[in-house]
Amino acid sequence: MEDYTIEDSTLQSSGPENIHLPLALLALAFAIFLFAQISSLGQNGRSMRWQTENLDRQIVSLVESEKNLGNLVKQRESLVEQSQQVQARYTEMLTDLIKLAETDADARSVVDKYKIQRQQNQQAAPAAGATPQSTP
């Protein structure tokens, strides 16, 4: 009977006393989990602030680049206009040279040497509004 009472007293004393240890371990694990979540949120917040600052810098840079592009387009407009004028002068000069080649031998030799010829589509395309066709 003594054996029975000893085991019974061991079972009775181990139940309530040992239940605190698993609860304490569970509470500790939950506290560690919460700490990890809080520190992760802090790190995510810092990352978001860094990304926001970079985005602001990129927006400022983009706005400045757009302004510079507008200025460059304005500067290049005069160059494009000048090149169009030069092209028109050369076209007129070469057209006159081709007409002159019909009667002048020297002009004919220049036209033959440099293989100058009038394009048929050049005069018809702007009048008709057609797109230029590529030649093989």
C-alpha positions in Angstrom: 0.0 0.0 0.0 2.8 2.3 0.6 3.8 1.9 -3.1 0.3 2.9 -4.1 0.2 6.0 -1.9 3.7 7.1 -3.1 2.8 6.9 -6.7 -0.5 8.6 -6.1 1.2 11.4 -4.2 3.7 11.8 -7.1 1.0 12.0 -9.6 -1.0 14.5 -7.6 2.0 16.7 -7.0 3.4 16.6 -10.6 0.2 17.7 -12.2 -0.4 21.3 -11.0 3.3 22.1 -10.5 4.5 21.1 -13.9 1.7 22.8 -15.9 3.4 26.2 -15.4 6.5 25.2 -17.3 4.7 24.4 -20.7 2.6 27.6 -20.3 5.8 29.6 -19.7 7.5 28.1 -22.7 4.4 28.8 -24.8 4.3 32.4 -23.6 8.0 32.8 -24.3 7.6 31.4 -27.8 4.7 33.8 -28.4 6.7 36.7 -27.1 9.6 35.9 -29.5 7.2 35.6 -32.4 5.7 39.0 -31.6 9.2 40.5 -31.3 10.2 39.1 -34.7 7.0 40.5 -36.2 7.5 43.9 -34.7 11.2 44.1 -35.9 10.1 42.9 -39.3 7.6 45.7 -39.5 10.2 48.2 -38.5 12.5 47.0 -41.2 9.7 47.1 -43.8 9.0 50.7 -42.7 12.6 51.7 -43.3 12.6 50.0 -46.6 9.4 51.8 -47.7 10.9 55.2 -46.6 14.0 54.5 -48.6 11.9 53.5 -51.7 9.8 56.7 -51.3 12.9 58.9 -51.1 14.3 57.2 -54.2 11.0 57.6 -56.0 11.0 61.3 -55.2 14.5 61.7 -56.5 13.6 59.9 -59.7 10.6 62.1 -60.2 12.6 65.2 -59.8 15.2 63.9 -62.2 12.5 62.9 -64.7 11.0 66.4 -64.6 14.4 68.0 -65.1 15.1 65.7 -68.0 11.8 66.5 -69.6 12.6 70.2 -69.4 16.0 69.6 -70.9 14.4 67.6 -73.7 12.0 70.4 -74.5 14.9 72.9 -74.6 16.9 70.6 -76.9 13.9 70.1 -79.2 13.6 73.9 -79.5 17.3 74.3 -80.2 17.2 71.6 -82.9 14.2 73.1 -84.7 16.3 75.8 -86.2 18.9 73.2 -87.3 16.1 71.1 -88.9 14.7 74.1 -90.7 18.2 75.0 -92.0 18.8 71.5 -93.2 15.4 71.5 -95.0 16.4 74.8 -96.7 19.8 73.4 -97.8 18.1 70.3 -99.1 15.6 72.4 -101.1 18.5 74.4 -102.6 20.4 71.3 -103.6 17.3 69.8 -105.1 16.7 73.0 -107.1 20.4 73.1 -108.2 20.4 69.4 -109.2 17.1 69.8 -111.1 18.6 72.8 -112.9 21.7 70.7 -113.7 19.5 67.9 -115.1 17.6 70.4 -117.3 20.9 71.9 -118.4 22.3 68.5 -119.2 19.8 68.2 -122.0 21.6 70.9 -124.0 25.1 71.2 -122.5 27.7 68.5 -122.9 29.7 69.5 -119.7 26.6 69.3 -117.6 25.8 66.0 -119.2 29.2 64.6 -118.3 28.7 65.7 -114.7 25.2 64.0 -114.5 26.6 60.8 -116.0 29.7 60.8 -113.8 27.8 61.2 -110.6 24.7 59.3 -111.8 22.4 62.1 -111.0 18.8 61.4 -111.8 15.4 62.7 -110.8 13.2 60.5 -108.7 9.7 60.0 -110.0 8.0 59.5 -106.6 9.6 62.6 -105.1 7.3 65.0 -106.9 4.1 62.8 -106.8 4.3 61.7 -103.2 3.9 65.1 -101.5 1.1 66.1 -103.8 -0.8 62.8 -103.3 0.0 62.5 -99.6 1.4 58.9 -100.1 4.1 57.4 -98.0 7.5 56.9 -99.6 8.2 53.4 -100.7 11.4 51.7 -100.0 13.4 50.5 -103.0 15.2 47.2 -102.9 
